[in-house]
Amino acid sequence: MQVKALYDFSGEPGTAELSIKEGDILSVTRRDVGEGWWEGQTASGQTGLFPAAYVQEVSASQPPAMPPPPLPDVYSNDDWGDNVTSPNYANTPQSYDAGDDWDDEWDDDSESGRAPAGLPGPGSMSHVTKSGSAGDVSSIGRFNEGKGTVGRKNFNRFSSFVKSGGESYILGNLTVPVPEGSKVWVIDGHEGPTWKPNPEPYSCVVAQPKKESKLKGLKSFIAYQLTPSFNNIQVSRRYKHFDWLHERLEEKFSLIPIPPLPDKQISGRYEEQFIEHRKNQLQLFVDSVCRHPVLSRCEVWQHFLTCTDEKRWKAGKRRAEKDELVGANYFFALHAPEAPIQLYTLEVETENCAKFIHGMDGAVKTLIATAYDETKKNQGPYKREYQRIGHAFTSLGQAFEEPPSSPRANLSRAIKMTGEAYNDIGGLFEEQPKLDWEPLGDVLHLYRGIIASFPDILTVHKGALQKRKECEKLTADHKMEQSQLTEITRRTDVVSYALLSEINHFHSERAEDFKLGMKKFLNEQIIFYQKIVEKLKEAVSAYED
């Protein structure tokens, strides 16, 4: 299949990303890479990965006017279907149809055809495309120097906003009916506009990951059990279900950064440590969505958490894929304060946000690289150094060995105990990253994905303001009625209220998450060094007469 590049894309140096220019013709070699990426080859013979959303298929007759839909979804005809109904869903044609099989061949969770078990190193193909964690240095190594699947522009929010009718919304050229249950309110809070809190907050536990199979064992996968606190009914979900959900949330909410999922991985998919770490990362994703006043109440998420019946799942899934309230149309569901927003104040707020995100992005990348480096040192040089010391003391103790009846026999035993203590300390260093650096790395992974969405989000908002300024000029030139401009200003204010609400939510969550993450990190460090002190105290006590 040949495709034409719609936008320029600069591949990140040192990765498998392929730099392309608008108008380039590429031959697609793989569409099952996942995460919104395809693999292809340029006319000059260069191969690599590029965002699927940045290209459109080239047919023999004429190029299509719009880019193709995302990768064929394994869930295409698998509907959702729960007790939640919405008249909107029946009115929009389904974007694609790939059959009812819930487990297409590209399934990330399928064991068939997977690579030999092993951990990809930094900079490897697995590191770039489908990475994950196996609980050791590679867990954090996937983020080494800011390279990883998180934060890539695999979803162009501005493009989605435009295609879903952004200009038509601002100009008031269309209306979309909004069910009562889909309405969302922005209120005035202590620190400015904020989403109206969920009146019934809840949590959800991700637990009991286990390997399951189908087709008489030909396909195997890992299933995770989710139990929301509002009903305590357990549902089973696979990574691919999360992946599909993530796509739906990104498409629906133009101004809300969707928390990232754990990175994909080709090899080592069923290793115990990898499964446990992925479960922990999925828990962070679920926690983040549950705490969001808007995401936590949207229909697609609620159904994801509650549906236990396959037929209802299929029916609801089809409804979600036909949802009209996506992209720009979602702003019809927003109810914001009537007070107009001062343009100067708004521009200051958005500029401050952009600067903050830029600074945080650099700091997060630096800490990710540090976490990787410290993990590597703990499991390599630090461990080896302490065990080398232990071996040296053990050798000395063995050299000092005397008959048990000798009054100096205890010295030999004490020195050998010292050697054992240092050997044990080396083992503590090896195991420590999973207790401190890895959990902190998970928080960094979460926020690196979130902040990577903000540039696109700010671009969406900037586009809305630009359209308003164009209309103000038309009004000044007497080419547009003042009444029309008033309505346009109101609609852009709705978009602005939504953005400011999300910025405030982001800062609130960021402060809490990093406070808890840093406390956990430091407490684990304290416990770690206390263990070392106890080992040394135990060793020195052997020298007491």
Order of alpha helices (4+ residues) and beta strands (2+ residues): beta-beta-beta-beta-beta-alpha-alpha-alpha-alpha-beta-beta-beta-beta-beta-alpha-alpha-alpha-alpha-beta-alpha-alpha-alpha-alpha-alpha
